[in-house]
């Protein structure tokens, strides 16, 4: 795992540690979308509960920040993070800005 990814995980851990095991849990509010997140200890996957539907997003290449991608019912879903900023995208559409709950 690259140094940038480690730095982001350290920041996430410091901000959102819920348990001492290898999962980090937190919730986002992205406009009208409720997003529950469990980050794997290795940072490779996010288990997401998006408006009551569970899915797994996989780490993807990003020019800046960290990006996780997956598909839900034929719709591409992307969660992007840099520092304390989070954005949700559906099918590469307009960004939906998120806040940590």
Chimera marker file (.cmm) of the C-alpha trace (Angstrom):
<marker_set name="trace">
<marker id="1" x="0.000" y="0.000" z="0.000" r="1" g="1" b="0" radius="0.5"/>
<marker id="2" x="1.408" y="3.406" z="-0.946" r="1" g="1" b="0" radius="0.5"/>
<marker id="3" x="2.316" y="6.093" z="1.553" r="1" g="1" b="0" radius="0.5"/>
<marker id="4" x="-0.579" y="8.321" z="0.458" r="1" g="1" b="0" radius="0.5"/>
<marker id="5" x="-3.087" y="5.530" z="1.136" r="1" g="1" b="0" radius="0.5"/>
<marker id="6" x="-1.539" y="4.906" z="4.563" r="1" g="1" b="0" radius="0.5"/>
<marker id="7" x="-1.789" y="8.608" z="5.418" r="1" g="1" b="0" radius="0.5"/>
<marker id="8" x="-5.457" y="8.672" z="4.472" r="1" g="1" b="0" radius="0.5"/>
<marker id="9" x="-6.169" y="5.544" z="6.512" r="1" g="1" b="0" radius="0.5"/>
<marker id="10" x="-4.397" y="7.047" z="9.506" r="1" g="1" b="0" radius="0.5"/>
<marker id="11" x="-6.546" y="10.181" z="9.189" r="1" g="1" b="0" radius="0.5"/>
<marker id="12" x="-9.701" y="8.099" z="8.866" r="1" g="1" b="0" radius="0.5"/>
<marker id="13" x="-8.735" y="6.021" z="11.868" r="1" g="1" b="0" radius="0.5"/>
<marker id="14" x="-8.066" y="9.086" z="13.973" r="1" g="1" b="0" radius="0.5"/>
<marker id="15" x="-11.372" y="10.661" z="12.973" r="1" g="1" b="0" radius="0.5"/>
<marker id="16" x="-13.714" y="7.700" z="12.830" r="1" g="1" b="0" radius="0.5"/>
<marker id="17" x="-12.431" y="4.867" z="15.005" r="1" g="1" b="0" radius="0.5"/>
<marker id="18" x="-15.400" y="2.938" z="16.318" r="1" g="1" b="0" radius="0.5"/>
<marker id="19" x="-13.708" y="-0.283" z="17.296" r="1" g="1" b="0" radius="0.5"/>
<marker id="20" x="-10.197" y="-1.558" z="17.920" r="1" g="1" b="0" radius="0.5"/>
<marker id="21" x="-10.522" y="-4.377" z="15.367" r="1" g="1" b="0" radius="0.5"/>
<marker id="22" x="-9.682" y="-4.213" z="11.665" r="1" g="1" b="0" radius="0.5"/>
<marker id="23" x="-12.846" y="-2.408" z="10.506" r="1" g="1" b="0" radius="0.5"/>
<marker id="24" x="-13.597" y="1.309" z="10.736" r="1" g="1" b="0" radius="0.5"/>
<marker id="25" x="-17.252" y="2.347" z="10.685" r="1" g="1" b="0" radius="0.5"/>
<marker id="26" x="-18.859" y="5.719" z="10.061" r="1" g="1" b="0" radius="0.5"/>
<marker id="27" x="-21.903" y="7.257" z="8.385" r="1" g="1" b="0" radius="0.5"/>
<marker id="28" x="-22.284" y="9.898" z="5.708" r="1" g="1" b="0" radius="0.5"/>
<marker id="29" x="-25.206" y="12.059" z="4.681" r="1" g="1" b="0" radius="0.5"/>
<marker id="30" x="-24.960" y="12.699" z="0.939" r="1" g="1" b="0" radius="0.5"/>
<marker id="31" x="-27.862" y="15.015" z="0.107" r="1" g="1" b="0" radius="0.5"/>
<marker id="32" x="-30.876" y="12.702" z="0.611" r="1" g="1" b="0" radius="0.5"/>
<marker id="33" x="-28.744" y="9.524" z="0.632" r="1" g="1" b="0" radius="0.5"/>
<marker id="34" x="-27.782" y="7.792" z="3.880" r="1" g="1" b="0" radius="0.5"/>
<marker id="35" x="-24.458" y="5.985" z="3.512" r="1" g="1" b="0" radius="0.5"/>
<marker id="36" x="-23.093" y="3.638" z="6.172" r="1" g="1" b="0" radius="0.5"/>
<marker id="37" x="-19.469" y="2.657" z="5.649" r="1" g="1" b="0" radius="0.5"/>
<marker id="38" x="-17.256" y="-0.124" z="6.995" r="1" g="1" b="0" radius="0.5"/>
<marker id="39" x="-13.669" y="0.346" z="5.801" r="1" g="1" b="0" radius="0.5"/>
<marker id="40" x="-11.582" y="-2.815" z="5.689" r="1" g="1" b="0" radius="0.5"/>
<marker id="41" x="-8.348" y="-2.733" z="7.687" r="1" g="1" b="0" radius="0.5"/>
<marker id="42" x="-6.268" y="-2.999" z="4.509" r="1" g="1" b="0" radius="0.5"/>
<marker id="43" x="-8.181" y="-0.127" z="2.841" r="1" g="1" b="0" radius="0.5"/>
<marker id="44" x="-8.934" y="-2.208" z="-0.256" r="1" g="1" b="0" radius="0.5"/>
<marker id="45" x="-12.750" y="-2.349" z="0.173" r="1" g="1" b="0" radius="0.5"/>
<marker id="46" x="-15.681" y="-0.450" z="1.599" r="1" g="1" b="0" radius="0.5"/>
<marker id="47" x="-18.768" y="-2.339" z="2.705" r="1" g="1" b="0" radius="0.5"/>
<marker id="48" x="-21.487" y="0.218" z="2.089" r="1" g="1" b="0" radius="0.5"/>
<marker id="49" x="-25.102" y="0.423" z="3.134" r="1" g="1" b="0" radius="0.5"/>
<marker id="50" x="-26.559" y="2.883" z="0.624" r="1" g="1" b="0" radius="0.5"/>
<marker id="51" x="-30.133" y="3.834" z="1.535" r="1" g="1" b="0" radius="0.5"/>
<marker id="52" x="-30.666" y="0.377" z="3.050" r="1" g="1" b="0" radius="0.5"/>
<marker id="53" x="-29.017" y="-1.609" z="0.235" r="1" g="1" b="0" radius="0.5"/>
<marker id="54" x="-25.701" y="-3.323" z="0.974" r="1" g="1" b="0" radius="0.5"/>
<marker id="55" x="-22.844" y="-3.412" z="-1.521" r="1" g="1" b="0" radius="0.5"/>
<marker id="56" x="-19.053" y="-3.573" z="-1.638" r="1" g="1" b="0" radius="0.5"/>
<marker id="57" x="-16.959" y="-0.897" z="-3.305" r="1" g="1" b="0" radius="0.5"/>
<marker id="58" x="-13.376" y="-1.631" z="-4.382" r="1" g="1" b="0" radius="0.5"/>
<marker id="59" x="-10.371" y="0.667" z="-4.237" r="1" g="1" b="0" radius="0.5"/>
<marker id="60" x="-9.673" y="2.229" z="-7.650" r="1" g="1" b="0" radius="0.5"/>
<marker id="61" x="-6.986" y="4.446" z="-9.129" r="1" g="1" b="0" radius="0.5"/>
<marker id="62" x="-7.416" y="8.123" z="-8.323" r="1" g="1" b="0" radius="0.5"/>
<marker id="63" x="-5.329" y="11.101" z="-9.359" r="1" g="1" b="0" radius="0.5"/>
<marker id="64" x="-6.018" y="12.684" z="-5.991" r="1" g="1" b="0" radius="0.5"/>
<marker id="65" x="-7.550" y="11.306" z="-2.808" r="1" g="1" b="0" radius="0.5"/>
<marker id="66" x="-9.047" y="7.834" z="-2.531" r="1" g="1" b="0" radius="0.5"/>
<marker id="67" x="-11.758" y="6.451" z="-4.801" r="1" g="1" b="0" radius="0.5"/>
<marker id="68" x="-13.949" y="3.365" z="-4.318" r="1" g="1" b="0" radius="0.5"/>
<marker id="69" x="-16.149" y="2.011" z="-7.116" r="1" g="1" b="0" radius="0.5"/>
<marker id="70" x="-18.866" y="-0.600" z="-7.587" r="1" g="1" b="0" radius="0.5"/>
<marker id="71" x="-22.182" y="-1.294" z="-9.278" r="1" g="1" b="0" radius="0.5"/>
<marker id="72" x="-25.661" y="-1.338" z="-7.763" r="1" g="1" b="0" radius="0.5"/>
<marker id="73" x="-28.580" y="-2.520" z="-9.912" r="1" g="1" b="0" radius="0.5"/>
<marker id="74" x="-26.746" y="-1.540" z="-13.114" r="1" g="1" b="0" radius="0.5"/>
<marker id="75" x="-25.727" y="1.882" z="-11.774" r="1" g="1" b="0" radius="0.5"/>
<marker id="76" x="-22.055" y="2.747" z="-11.284" r="1" g="1" b="0" radius="0.5"/>
<marker id="77" x="-21.454" y="4.026" z="-7.753" r="1" g="1" b="0" radius="0.5"/>
<marker id="78" x="-18.322" y="5.937" z="-6.717" r="1" g="1" b="0" radius="0.5"/>
<marker id="79" x="-17.344" y="7.258" z="-3.307" r="1" g="1" b="0" radius="0.5"/>
<marker id="80" x="-14.390" y="9.646" z="-3.336" r="1" g="1" b="0" radius="0.5"/>
<marker id="81" x="-12.501" y="10.945" z="-0.310" r="1" g="1" b="0" radius="0.5"/>
<marker id="82" x="-9.727" y="13.465" z="0.199" r="1" g="1" b="0" radius="0.5"/>
<marker id="83" x="-8.952" y="14.589" z="3.732" r="1" g="1" b="0" radius="0.5"/>
<marker id="84" x="-12.290" y="15.228" z="5.394" r="1" g="1" b="0" radius="0.5"/>
<marker id="85" x="-14.177" y="15.705" z="2.090" r="1" g="1" b="0" radius="0.5"/>
<marker id="86" x="-16.434" y="12.959" z="0.709" r="1" g="1" b="0" radius="0.5"/>
<marker id="87" x="-18.414" y="12.883" z="-2.553" r="1" g="1" b="0" radius="0.5"/>
<marker id="88" x="-20.849" y="10.338" z="-3.978" r="1" g="1" b="0" radius="0.5"/>
<marker id="89" x="-21.303" y="9.843" z="-7.738" r="1" g="1" b="0" radius="0.5"/>
<marker id="90" x="-23.854" y="7.798" z="-9.707" r="1" g="1" b="0" radius="0.5"/>
<marker id="91" x="-22.923" y="6.834" z="-13.308" r="1" g="1" b="0" radius="0.5"/>
<marker id="92" x="-20.183" y="9.516" z="-13.424" r="1" g="1" b="0" radius="0.5"/>
<marker id="93" x="-22.812" y="12.214" z="-12.912" r="1" g="1" b="0" radius="0.5"/>
<marker id="94" x="-22.627" y="15.338" z="-10.836" r="1" g="1" b="0" radius="0.5"/>
<marker id="95" x="-20.933" y="15.049" z="-7.441" r="1" g="1" b="0" radius="0.5"/>
<marker id="96" x="-23.127" y="14.765" z="-4.383" r="1" g="1" b="0" radius="0.5"/>
<marker id="97" x="-21.285" y="16.342" z="-1.453" r="1" g="1" b="0" radius="0.5"/>
<marker id="98" x="-21.371" y="14.392" z="1.790" r="1" g="1" b="0" radius="0.5"/>
<marker id="99" x="-21.020" y="15.204" z="5.465" r="1" g="1" b="0" radius="0.5"/>
<marker id="100" x="-19.979" y="12.834" z="8.221" r="1" g="1" b="0" radius="0.5"/>
<marker id="101" x="-22.833" y="12.115" z="10.648" r="1" g="1" b="0" radius="0.5"/>
<link id1="1" id2="2" r="1" g="1" b="0" radius="0.2"/>
<link id1="2" id2="3" r="1" g="1" b="0" radius="0.2"/>
<link id1="3" id2="4" r="1" g="1" b="0" radius="0.2"/>
<link id1="4" id2="5" r="1" g="1" b="0" radius="0.2"/>
<link id1="5" id2="6" r="1" g="1" b="0" radius="0.2"/>
<link id1="6" id2="7" r="1" g="1" b="0" radius="0.2"/>
<link id1="7" id2="8" r="1" g="1" b="0" radius="0.2"/>
<link id1="8" id2="9" r="1" g="1" b="0" radius="0.2"/>
<link id1="9" id2="10" r="1" g="1" b="0" radius="0.2"/>
<link id1="10" id2="11" r="1" g="1" b="0" radius="0.2"/>
<link id1="11" id2="12" r="1" g="1" b="0" radius="0.2"/>
<link id1="12" id2="13" r="1" g="1" b="0" radius="0.2"/>
<link id1="13" id2="14" r="1" g="1" b="0" radius="0.2"/>
<link id1="14" id2="15" r="1" g="1" b="0" radius="0.2"/>
<link id1="15" id2="16" r="1" g="1" b="0" radius="0.2"/>
<link id1="16" id2="17" r="1" g="1" b="0" radius="0.2"/>
<link id1="17" id2="18" r="1" g="1" b="0" radius="0.2"/>
<link id1="18" id2="19" r="1" g="1" b="0" radius="0.2"/>
<link id1="19" id2="20" r="1" g="1" b="0" radius="0.2"/>
<link id1="20" id2="21" r="1" g="1" b="0" radius="0.2"/>
<link id1="21" id2="22" r="1" g="1" b="0" radius="0.2"/>
<link id1="22" id2="23" r="1" g="1" b="0" radius="0.2"/>
<link id1="23" id2="24" r="1" g="1" b="0" radius="0.2"/>
<link id1="24" id2="25" r="1" g="1" b="0" radius="0.2"/>
<link id1="25" id2="26" r="1" g="1" b="0" radius="0.2"/>
<link id1="26" id2="27" r="1" g="1" b="0" radius="0.2"/>
<link id1="27" id2="28" r="1" g="1" b="0" radius="0.2"/>
<link id1="28" id2="29" r="1" g="1" b="0" radius="0.2"/>
<link id1="29" id2="30" r="1" g="1" b="0" radius="0.2"/>
<link id1="30" id2="31" r="1" g="1" b="0" radius="0.2"/>
<link id1="31" id2="32" r="1" g="1" b="0" radius="0.2"/>
<link id1="32" id2="33" r="1" g="1" b="0" radius="0.2"/>
<link id1="33" id2="34" r="1" g="1" b="0" radius="0.2"/>
<link id1="34" id2="35" r="1" g="1" b="0" radius="0.2"/>
<link id1="35" id2="36" r="1" g="1" b="0" radius="0.2"/>
<link id1="36" id2="37" r="1" g="1" b="0" radius="0.2"/>
<link id1="37" id2="38" r="1" g="1" b="0" radius="0.2"/>
<link id1="38" id2="39" r="1" g="1" b="0" radius="0.2"/>
<link id1="39" id2="40" r="1" g="1" b="0" radius="0.2"/>
<link id1="40" id2="41" r="1" g="1" b="0" radius="0.2"/>
<link id1="41" id2="42" r="1" g="1" b="0" radius="0.2"/>
<link id1="42" id2="43" r="1" g="1" b="0" radius="0.2"/>
<link id1="43" id2="44" r="1" g="1" b="0" radius="0.2"/>
<link id1="44" id2="45" r="1" g="1" b="0" radius="0.2"/>
<link id1="45" id2="46" r="1" g="1" b="0" radius="0.2"/>
<link id1="46" id2="47" r="1" g="1" b="0" radius="0.2"/>
<link id1="47" id2="48" r="1" g="1" b="0" radius="0.2"/>
<link id1="48" id2="49" r="1" g="1" b="0" radius="0.2"/>
<link id1="49" id2="50" r="1" g="1" b="0" radius="0.2"/>
<link id1="50" id2="51" r="1" g="1" b="0" radius="0.2"/>
<link id1="51" id2="52" r="1" g="1" b="0" radius="0.2"/>
<link id1="52" id2="53" r="1" g="1" b="0" radius="0.2"/>
<link id1="53" id2="54" r="1" g="1" b="0" radius="0.2"/>
<link id1="54" id2="55" r="1" g="1" b="0" radius="0.2"/>
<link id1="55" id2="56" r="1" g="1" b="0" radius="0.2"/>
<link id1="56" id2="57" r="1" g="1" b="0" radius="0.2"/>
<link id1="57" id2="58" r="1" g="1" b="0" radius="0.2"/>
<link id1="58" id2="59" r="1" g="1" b="0" radius="0.2"/>
<link id1="59" id2="60" r="1" g="1" b="0" radius="0.2"/>
<link id1="60" id2="61" r="1" g="1" b="0" radius="0.2"/>
<link id1="61" id2="62" r="1" g="1" b="0" radius="0.2"/>
<link id1="62" id2="63" r="1" g="1" b="0" radius="0.2"/>
<link id1="63" id2="64" r="1" g="1" b="0" radius="0.2"/>
<link id1="64" id2="65" r="1" g="1" b="0" radius="0.2"/>
<link id1="65" id2="66" r="1" g="1" b="0" radius="0.2"/>
<link id1="66" id2="67" r="1" g="1" b="0" radius="0.2"/>
<link id1="67" id2="68" r="1" g="1" b="0" radius="0.2"/>
<link id1="68" id2="69" r="1" g="1" b="0" radius="0.2"/>
<link id1="69" id2="70" r="1" g="1" b="0" radius="0.2"/>
<link id1="70" id2="71" r="1" g="1" b="0" radius="0.2"/>
<link id1="71" id2="72" r="1" g="1" b="0" radius="0.2"/>
<link id1="72" id2="73" r="1" g="1" b="0" radius="0.2"/>
<link id1="73" id2="74" r="1" g="1" b="0" radius="0.2"/>
<link id1="74" id2="75" r="1" g="1" b="0" radius="0.2"/>
<link id1="75" id2="76" r="1" g="1" b="0" radius="0.2"/>
<link id1="76" id2="77" r="1" g="1" b="0" radius="0.2"/>
<link id1="77" id2="78" r="1" g="1" b="0" radius="0.2"/>
<link id1="78" id2="79" r="1" g="1" b="0" radius="0.2"/>
<link id1="79" id2="80" r="1" g="1" b="0" radius="0.2"/>
<link id1="80" id2="81" r="1" g="1" b="0" radius="0.2"/>
<link id1="81" id2="82" r="1" g="1" b="0" radius="0.2"/>
<link id1="82" id2="83" r="1" g="1" b="0" radius="0.2"/>
<link id1="83" id2="84" r="1" g="1" b="0" radius="0.2"/>
<link id1="84" id2="85" r="1" g="1" b="0" radius="0.2"/>
<link id1="85" id2="86" r="1" g="1" b="0" radius="0.2"/>
<link id1="86" id2="87" r="1" g="1" b="0" radius="0.2"/>
<link id1="87" id2="88" r="1" g="1" b="0" radius="0.2"/>
<link id1="88" id2="89" r="1" g="1" b="0" radius="0.2"/>
<link id1="89" id2="90" r="1" g="1" b="0" radius="0.2"/>
<link id1="90" id2="91" r="1" g="1" b="0" radius="0.2"/>
<link id1="91" id2="92" r="1" g="1" b="0" radius="0.2"/>
<link id1="92" id2="93" r="1" g="1" b="0" radius="0.2"/>
<link id1="93" id2="94" r="1" g="1" b="0" radius="0.2"/>
<link id1="94" id2="95" r="1" g="1" b="0" radius="0.2"/>
<link id1="95" id2="96" r="1" g="1" b="0" radius="0.2"/>
<link id1="96" id2="97" r="1" g="1" b="0" radius="0.2"/>
<link id1="97" id2="98" r="1" g="1" b="0" radius="0.2"/>
<link id1="98" id2="99" r="1" g="1" b="0" radius="0.2"/>
<link id1="99" id2="100" r="1" g="1" b="0" radius="0.2"/>
<link id1="100" id2="101" r="1" g="1" b="0" radius="0.2"/>
</marker_set>
